[in-house]
């Protein structure tokens, strides 16, 4: 057999696709993620305005808030107040990170406005509990705001993975605070307070909406960039801590009060936060994620040339993510049909080429 002419062989190699057939280019994947997030944001905005447009001053009967809560409960509320004082930093830095992406940057503005209400709610709670003077609360606020919060990650996928976990943890904190305020936590039955229960339930609904938005964003990354997203998630889980823990004075006493009241601790994090996130992402467990990352071998990505793991399909259910992404695009399609966007600039689902389609 005659060996192929070197020139002909070089020409053939030049014409060979940089990525396997069926896979989308880097730019196309980014475009699809951004279109999905933009459609999700428009849908989110409509629901937020219709169902969650409450006022932190007028929606609650603050005069009836109890003034004799136990020291642990008061420490918890003081801690919630402190965490929310960094909302301007959280919002500013995330807007800058996603400034070029219409849907995500506008969502961050909306998110900041909703989180600002949470900050005002806990400010009111701290005042009306009357265990701290108004002067003390204002001075504490200024002390907290004297140091700016710094973002842990400068990578969009890692920052998204972080806020998914953080929003679920915050939602759980407020759900369990509501249970405590209903007299349902052992040892704290005497701290029952209908006003506090109403407040905690209200913002827990907001946090659920935030969690679900960020979860959809992370699913889009996971669908179109599975290896990179799983690696990012693995690192974030390894590093995870609640926001502002480095800035709040005597943060440990706040954390201890959360554990003592059964609102939040290591057990709740592992069972009701992390495992829920992993379930929603089609991953069996943290241990399975650890094993999968270690077992994966590095190969060059055909599109970017970066080293990527090759065994990611062995430790998570890619079809779960594909089905979730399809449902997201279907929801966006339905919303666009109500407005008329479908006839002008429809958001269309495009398979990644890595799933069953």
Secondary structure, DSSP 8 states (H G I E B T S, - for coil): -----HHHHHHHHHHS-SS-TT---HHHHHHHHHHHHHHHHHHHHHHHHHH----TTTSS-GGGS-S---HHHHHHHHHHHHHHTTHHHHHHHHHHHTTT-HHHHHHHHHHHHHHHHHHHHHHHHHHHH-SS-HHHHHHHHHHHHTS----S-SSHHHHHHHHHHHHHHHHHHHHHHHHHHTT-STT-GGG--HHHHHHHHHHHHHHHHHHHHHHHHHHHHHHHSHHHHHHHHHHHHHH---TTTTTSTTHHHHHHHHHHTTSSSHHHIIIIIIHHHHHHTTB--HHHHHHHHHH--EEE-TTT--EEES-GGGSB-HHHHHHHHHHHHHHHHHHHHHHTGGGTS-------SSS--
